[in-house]
Amino acid sequence: MKRRTFLQRIGSILAILGITEAEWLSLGNRYYQALAQPSPRKLALLIGINQYPKTPALSGCLTDVELQRELLIHRFGFQGSDILTLTEEEASREFIETAFLDRLVKQAKPDDLIVFHFSGYGSRVKLETSPDIMQNALVSANASFRSQDEKIVNYILEETLLLLLRSLSTDRVTAVLDTSYYAPTPVLGLKSRALPESVAKLAAEELDFLQQLKTQKLPSTPIVLAATSNPKQSAREELFSGFSAGLFTYALTQYLWEFTPTTRIQVALSYMENSLSKLGSKQQPALLSSQKNQHLTSLSPDGIIGAEGAVTAIEEDGKTVHLWLAGLPPQVLLYYGVNSRFTLATTTEELVLRSRTGLTAKAQISQIEGVSLQVGQLVQEAVRVLARKIHLIIALDTGLERIERVDATSAFAAFPYVSTVVIGEKPADYLFAKLQQTPSRYGLFSLSGELISNATGEAGEAVKSTVQKLAPKLSTLLAAKLWRLTENQGSSRLPLKTTLEIINNISPRVIMQRETVRTFKTETSIQKLLPTPIVPIGSQIQYRVENQSDRPVYLILLGLNNNHTAIAFYSWETPEEPNTADTKPVLKQVVISPGETLTLPQTNTASEWVISGPASECEHQLIFSTAPFNGTLAALNPAKYSTAEEGPISPLLNSLDVVQALLQDLHNASALKTDMNGTAADSHSLDVNNWASLSFSFQVL
């Protein structure tokens, strides 16, 4: 169909869509409506495509659109009527480009805020005008058609989209592209948002449109956030708790719920990459823009504090509310238990979680009288309830023969803390599959298809034998999963700031910084943070921890290195018994006094922490509590452990026992009242006023 025909028809179509969106998304007297500036306007165009003709369907693109829409409305004050969504067959090339022109180009004014989002397949196509160059392109819902026995691809060139973004009359533009362009070699059944390169011709209308854009004045310098930094990386989606979503979109929106995006984009990308890493992905988001002002200028919440979600509906009884909880870390959401509590952002009143399905939940207000509930009110985490029995979930690859799956299921069942699922049917932590290069060997993989170090059997070895050898590794991986469930940088009410530094006999060089954002109101001063922090081999490092609370704070450091071996920080001291020659060192609590700063380890030769090779990736979790870690130290202190001569960082041998003791210590520190409305004895209840958990991930090169 000709472009002018679409221009004639799009008005009525968009009018219909606009009414539908307004009726569906209008949330009445929203809490932050008063904070939304009447001028400038905030406009958004959100695209999501799961179903493509004659192409394997994607699963998470419509969820991505929902994640973005709820974020924009509740966190950034967008009006539902100013957000246009095109999904499935609506998202044809013609409709996308015409909607962009009609809803954004024609309506946007200087200083207006614009957000564009695309979730779907990407690909590469060769143009007749430059046959030696492959061009990146977004795959529309009407991906291809035939004209005179010739296949035509109906893609939107990435170049076209970037020119459209630049044609807007405002600089406050952010685009999010959750797609990729290089179709990977199929790896263990994992989904990638990329189709193979196309040798078909590109639609003539798209080429004509591109040439028109090249002749226009392009005043804008948009921010373009891409799902991958390496062209050959894959944008992945994953099955979560009752829904699928793009990893990048989920990480981005979760970050923006909890954090005020006043820092440089590179800082935000670091947080997102850290989140993706914990989900088993090596995907590295990227900033495609080249402008100097690399801040999220088009996503300003006008100083609104962060949250874990918002009230989306109130039932007739006036005490039951529906919640949207996309601000919770994705690895936490799956295990978020009944009787967890939230506070309304403007009051101290609590909402008690009664049920949850995917990203939505129902909660009841703990006290009714005098409370004014409103749709759109932000909710913040107060108490996190986690089951005491949480399993490590191993997905069995579909490439395994039936008898191999039966044997693997039986072998993993011997471990009381391991469950198995078929890949793609339920959420999982790791994947058990054959090695592609040696099909007679079995091994454990991350969800991105990366082989876990020291987690393979021998060639020709039976499935059960390989699984039995995995016992120590499985215990360590579950321990890491459990300590990641404590992460609460966004919700903790303990004012703490932690900085990772390289010291190397010179003034400390900052690598990363984390702080509890609900308690620090100033923007972080770290402006040189890289998306992927790097620590050179041989570096001496330390953590600098500031306790700005009015209480002593106790600290435990646990970690995982690249071969998935657990480590811990040990603070040894020798008791003062002058006449005992064989006195053994004992562990002591690491405590930081109110208002004090502590370096970990202490900067002296005896306790230096040097990062050794080979090249690897490291993950450290710094966990704080207002009460001593008595149980944790008892679990850390068996005679088999090292002494101070071996340095402050040593292997964590009984990692699962230690982490289970740590969760119990955090539970005890919370000292919650006994009126938790029936919180089960088989759960841990953690109060944000009494614990903080900060995550650090970096590369060693």
N, C-alpha and C positions, 0 to 999 in steps of 0.2 A: 504494500500500500504506500502511496506517495506521502511524503512528509506533510505537504499542505493539507491533505485529507485528514491526517492525524491532528494537525493543529486545529482544524475545524471541529473535529469530534471530541477532542480531549477536554474541552471546557465542560461539556455536560457530564462526561465520565468522571472528571475530577470533582465536579460538584456533588455527584452521587457519593463518591469515595469520601469527600470531605464531610458530608453530613453523617455518613456512617461512622467515620473515625470520631467525630465530635460526640455523637451519641454514645458510642462505646467507651471512649477514653475519658470523657468529661467526668471529673471526680468531685463535682460540686464545690463546696466550700473548702478547698484544700488548705492545709496548714500553711504552706509557703506561698500561697497565691499573693498575699500581701507583699511578699518580698520580691516577686517577679516585677521587674521594671516594665511600665507600660510602653516605654520606648527606650532602647531599641527592641525590635521584635526578635523572637527566637523561632527559627524555621528549621525543619528537618525533613529529609527524604531518606527513608529506610527501605532497603531492598533485601529480600530473602527468598531463595529458591531451593527447595528440596527435590522437587519432581522435574526431571528433564526427559524429553522424548527419546526413547531408545538408548538411554544412558542409566547406569546404576544410580539409584536415588541416594541423596544425602539425607541426613537425619536431624541436623542441628541448626539449620539456617533460619527456620521460623522462630526457634527459641532465641537465636541471636537478636532478631528484630524485636522480640518481646523484651529481652534484657535491655536493649538500648532504649526502647520506648518508655519503659517504667523508670529507668534511670533519669531520662530527660524530664519527664513529668514531675517526679517526686523529689529528685535531688537538685535539678537545675531550673525548675519553674517554667518549663515549656507548657504551652497550652495544647491540649489534645487536638484541637482543630488546626493547629499549625504544624502537626506532624503527619505527613503523608507516608503511608506504607504501601508498597507494591510487592505482593507475594505470589509465588507460583506462576500461573499463566498470565497474571496481570503484569509480570515483570518481563515483558518482551523488550527487545532493543528499542523499538519505536516508542513504546510507552515510557520507558525509563528516561530516554533523552528528551522526550517532549515534556514529561513531568518536570524534569530538571529546568528546562527553559521556562515553563509556565509558572511553576511554583517557587523557583529560586531566582533565576536570572531576572525575570520580569518584576518580581516582588521585592527582592532584597534591596535595602538602602544602606548607605554608609553607616557603619557601627552596628548593623544588625548582626545577630549571631546565627551561623549556619552550620548544621551538622548533616553530613552525608554518610550513609553506611551501606556496604554491600557484603552479603554473605552468599556464596555460591561457588560454582566451578570457575576456575581460570584455565587458560590454555595459551598456546602460542600459534601464531598464524603467519604465513609468508605472504607479503604483498607483491603484486605484479610490478609496482613502481620500484621496489628494492628487493629483488628475488634472492639476494644473498643474506638478507637480514630477517630474523624471526622477531615478530612483535608480540609483546604481552597483550592479552585481551581478556575481558570479562565475558563469561558465557551467559547469554540471556536465556530466558525460558523458551523462546522460539529459536533454538540454537542453530538450526539449519533448515534449508528447503531446497527443492530442485527447480531449476529453470532451464528449459530446453536440454534436458538430460545432463545438466551440469550441477554439481552440488555447490551450494552457496552457504557459507557460514554467516550467521547473523550475530556476530560478536560485537562488543563495544571495545574498541582499542583502549588500552590504558592511556595512551597519548591523548585520545579524544577526551577521556574523563578528566585528565589533568588540565587540559585547556579549558574545559567547561568550568572547573573549579576556579581557575585563574580569571575567568571572564566575569565573576561575581563582583559587584561594586562595593564589597566590604572585605577587609582583611581578617575579619574574625570568623574564619572558616576552618572547620576540622572535618577531615574525611577519614573513615575507618574502612580498610579493605581486608576482610577476613577470607582470603583466597590465596592461591598460589598458581604457578604457571608451568612448572616442569612436572610432568607425570612421573612419579618414581616407579622403579621396578617393584612389582607387588611384593610387600613384605608382611608375611604372617597375617594376612587378612585385614590389615589396618586401613582405615579410610583416609583418603587424601582428597583435598579440594582442588584437584588439578586433572585435566584431561590430556590425552596425548596430543602432540602437535598436529595441526590440521594442514593438509595439502590442498584443501578446497579453496575456492575464491572467496574473498570477503565481499559482503554485499556492497554494491555500487553506491547505495545511499549513504552508507557509513563513510566511505572514502570521500564522497562529495561533502558530507557534513564536516569531516576533519579539515578539508581544504578551506571551507568557510570560516571555521574557527581560527585557522592560522592567519587569516587576514584581519581579524578583529583586534581591538585594543584589549590588552589583558592586564588590568590594574591590580588584581589580587595576588597575594602570596600565601596560599593556604597551607595549613599543616596537614600532612598526609601520613597516617599511621598504617603500616603494613604488618601483616601477620608474620612475615619472615624477613630476615635480613640477608640471608644467603639465597640467591636466585634458585638454587636447587634444593632448598629446604621445602618441606611440605607443610601447608596449613592443615592441621588436623582437627577433627572433632571427636568427641568422646562421650560415652554413655555415663551419665552421672546418676543421681538418685531419682529415678523416675523420668528422666528427660535426657536428651542429647543436646550438646551445644558446641560451638567452636571454642577451642581452648583459648585462643587469643581474645575473643569477645568476652568470654566469661572472666578471664583474668583482668581485662581492661575495666569492665563495668564494676567488678568487685572492688578494684582499687579505687575507682572514682566514688563509690558509695562511702567508703570509709575515710578517704583522704581528701583534703582540700587541695586541688591541683594548682597550687601557687608555685611549686618548684619547677625546675627545668624538666622538659620532657624526658631527658636522658635519665633523670632520677626515677620518673614513673616507669620507664622501660626496664630499669633495673629491678624494681619491685615485681613487675609482671613476669620477667624472665625467672625470677626466684620462685614465683608461684607456679609457673609452667614446669620448672624443674621438679618440684615436689609432686607433680602429677605424672612424672615419668617421661616428660617430653624435652627434647633438645631444641625445640622451636625457639627462635630468637626474634622477637618483634623488632621493627625498624622504623625510623623516621625517614620518609622519602624526601621531605622538604629540605631546602638548603638555606632558608632565611636565617637571619641572625637572631631574631627574637624567638627562641625555641621554647615558648611557654604555651600552655593550653589556654590561649586568650579567648577562644570561643566557648570555653566551658568553665565559666566562672560562677560558683554558687553563691556569690555575694556574701561571703563570710559565713555561710551556713555550716554548722558543725557536721561532722560525719555521722553515719548511721549504718546499721546492719540491714535496714529495710524500712518499710512504711506500711501504714494502715491503708488497705485498699477497699474495704467495705465494713459496714457495721450491721449486724443482724438486728431483727426487730426487738429482741430482748434487751438491747442497749448495753449488754455486757460482753457479748461475743463478737470478736473482730476477726477479719481476714487480713493476713499479713503477706507481704512480698519480702523474701529474705535473701535477695541476691547479694547483699553486702557481707554475708558470711563467707569465710574462706572455703573454696570448693571442697577441699579435703576434709573439712569439718562438717559440712552440711549433711552428708550421708549419715553421720552418727549423732546428729543433734537430737537429744532425747526429750521426751515428754517431761513437763515440769521445768524445762529451761525457762528463764525469765528475761523480760525486756522492760526497760523503762521508756515511757513517752518522753521525747527529747525536751519538752518544755516543763515537765513535772517530775515528781518523784514517784508517781503512781506506777505500779508494776502490772505487766501482762504476763499471764502464766500460759505457756504453750500446752495445748491439749492434743493437737494432731498436726501432722505435716505430710504433704504430698508434693514431691519435687521442690520447687521454689516457693510454693504457697503453703500457708499454715493457718490454723485457727488457734486463737488464744482468748482467755477470759481475763477481764480486769479484776485485780485482787480486791479492790474496794470500789464500790459503785458511787456512793454519795459524794456530791461535790465535784465529780470528775466530768469534764467536757470532752467527750470523744469526738474526733473529727476525721473524716477521710482525708488522707494525705499527710497526717502527722507522722514524723519520723520516729522510729523505734531504735533503741540502743541496747546492746547486750548487757545484762546484769548478772545472770547466773547461767553457766553452761553445764548441762547435765550430759554425761557420757556413760554409756554402759561399761561395766567392769569387764565383761567378756566381749572383746572385739577380735575378730579373726583376721588373719592375712588371707586375702582372696586371690586364688590362682586361677587364671583362665586357661582352658585347654584349647590349643589351636585346632582349627578345623582340618588342618593338614594331617593330623594324627589319624591312623586307622582306628576303627571301632574298638578292636581288642586293645590297642595302645591306650585309648581313652579310658577304657574299663580298668586297665592295670594302673594307670596314673591316678584315677579317682580312688581306687582301693589303697594305693600307697600313701597318698596325701592324707587319707582318712586316719592313718595311724598317728597323725599329729593333732592333738586336741584343739590347737589354736589355728588350724588351717582349713579353709573351705575351698571347694572347686566349683567353677561354673564354665559354661561354654562361651568362648569369646564372642562378644557382641550381644549376648542375651542379658547380662547383668553387669554392673560395675565390677571392676577387678583392679588389683594392685600390680600384678606381674603376670607374665605369660609363659606357659610351659609348652615347648615346641621342639621340632627337629632343627638341627643346624642345617642351613641351606647348602653350605659347602660340603658338609659331611652328613648326609641324611641318616646315617646309621648311628648318629649321636644325638642325645637329647640335652636340652639345657633350659635355663631360666632366663627370660628376657624382660626388659622394661616394656611398657606399653607402646613405646615408639619403635620397638624392634631391636633395641641395642642389647647385646648379650651381656649378662651380669658376670663380672669377673669371678673366677673360681666357682662357677655354678653349672658345670657341664659334666656329663659322664664320659666314659671311654667309648670309642668306636665299637659298635656291636653289643654294648652293654644293655641289659634288660632295663625296661622302664622302672621297675620297682627298685632295682639297685641304684640307679641314678637318683631317684627321689630320696632314698634313704641317706645318701651321701649329702643331700642338701640340708639336713637337719640344722647344723649350726647357722647356715646362711639364712634359713627361714626364720629362725628365732631373732636374728639381728634385724632382718627386714621388718618384722612385726614391731620390734622395739622402736625403730625409726618411725614407723607409721604412727605409733602411739604418742611419741613426743611431738610429732608434727600436729597432732590434734590439740595440743595445748597452745598453739600460736594464737596470740590475741593482741598484736601490736595496735590494731585499730580500736579495740574496745577497752583495754586495760585502763584502770584509773590510778595506777601507780605511776608517778612522774619519773620516768627513767630514760636516760639517753646512753647509748652504747656505740662506740666507734672502734672499728678495726683499723689498726695502724701497722705500718712497717717501720721499724726503728733503725736497725743496721748502723748503729754508731753515729747517726746524724739526727737532725730534728725529725720527729715522727711525721710520716707521710700517710695521710688518710686514704683508706681504700673504700670503706663503706661506713654508713652510719644508719642506725635505726633508733627510733624514739617512739614512745607511746603517745600517739597523736591526740588523744582526748585530754592530755594534760599539758602539752606544750603548744602555745599559740603562735609562736614565731616561726617563720619559714626556716627550713634547714639551711645552714650556711655552706653545705657541701655542694659546690658547683662544678667540680671536676669528676663527678662520679660517672664511671663508664657503665654502659648497659651490661657488660660482662666483666666484673672486676677480676683483675689478674694479679696474682702474687707470684713473683719469680722464685724458682727453686733456690734454696739457700737463704731466703729472707728470714729475718727474725721478726716475729709479729707479737702483738699484744692487743688486748681489748681494754679500752678505757671506759669505765662505767661511772656515770653520774647518778647519784641518788638524791633527787630534789624533793623527796617526800619528807614527812615529819616522823617517819618510823624507820627502824633498822630494816634492811632488806637482805635476805639470804639468797645465795646464787649457786646454781649447778650448771655446768657446761657439758653437753653431750655432743657427739659428732659422728659423721659418717664420711669416710674417704672414698676415693674412686673405685676401689675394689670392694666397696660395701663392707668394710671392716669398721666396727664401732670403736670409738675412742671416748675418753672422758678426761676432765681436768681433776687432778688429785692434789689436794692441799694437805701436805704432810707436815707433822711436827713431832719432835722427839720429847717425850715427857721428861720433866726434870727429876731424875732419880740418880743422884751423883754416884752411888756405889754399885750401880747395876751396869755392867759393861755391855750386856747383850740386849739392852733396851731397844725395842723396835719402834719405828715411827708409827704414829696413828693419824688417822684423818681428822681434820678439824673443819668446822663450818667456815665457809667464806661469807663474811658479813660486811655490809657497807653501812656505815652510820648515816643518820640523816644529814643531808647537805654535803656529804663527803664524795670524793672521787677516788676510785680504786683502779689500779692497773692489774690486769690478769694475764700472765703471772707477774709477780713483782720483778721489776727490771734490774736484775743482777745476774751475774754469770752463772750462779748455781741453779737458777730457775728459768733460764732463757728458753724460748720456744722457737726452734728453727724448723722451717718447712723444708722437708727433704723431697727428693725425687722418687719415682719418675713423675712425668706430667700426669695430672689427675684433676678431679673435681672434688672439692670439699664442701661439706655442709656442717654448720655448727648451730646448735640451738642453745641459747642462753635463757635459762628459766629462773625466775625470781619469785620469792615468796616472802610474806611478812612474818612467817614462822620458820623455825629451823627445819632443815631436811633430815630429821633424825632417822627415819626409816630408810631413806636413800643412802645415807652414810653407812648405816649398818649393812645394807646390801652391797655397798662398795668395798667393804672392809675385810673380806675373808683373807686368810693367811696367804692364799695363792697370789694375791696382788703384789704389784711391785712396790718398792720403797722409793724414798726421795732421790736416791742416786740415779734413778732412771729418768728423771725429769718430771715436769708437772703434767705432761700429756702422755698417757699410756693407753694400751688397748683396754677396751671394756669387755671383759670376758663373759659375764653373766648379764648381758644387756637387758634381756626381757625381765628378769627379776628386779633389776635396778629401776627400770621405767615404771613397772607396776608399783613399786614402793614409792616412787616419786609422785605418781598420781594420787596415791593415798595420802601422802604428805600435803599435797595441794588441797585435797578434800578436807583434811583436818584443819588446815590453815584458814579455810573459808568460814568455819565455825558458824554455819547458817542456823537460823532458828529451826525449831522442830516443826514449824507449821508449813512445811514445804508441800502441803497438799498431797501427801502420799508418795513422795519421791521414794522409789524403790531402794531397798538396801543393797541391791546389786548394781547401783549406779554411783558414779563420782559426781559431786556437785561443786563447781568451782566459781568463786565469787570474783568479779573483775576488780573489786577493791583490794584484793589480797594476793593477786598473782599477775605476772606479766611473762610473756614468752616471745622472744625475738629471734628471727631466723636470719642466718648469714650463709650465702652460697657464693663460692668463688672458684676460679680456675687456677691451678698451679702449673706454670709453664717454665 
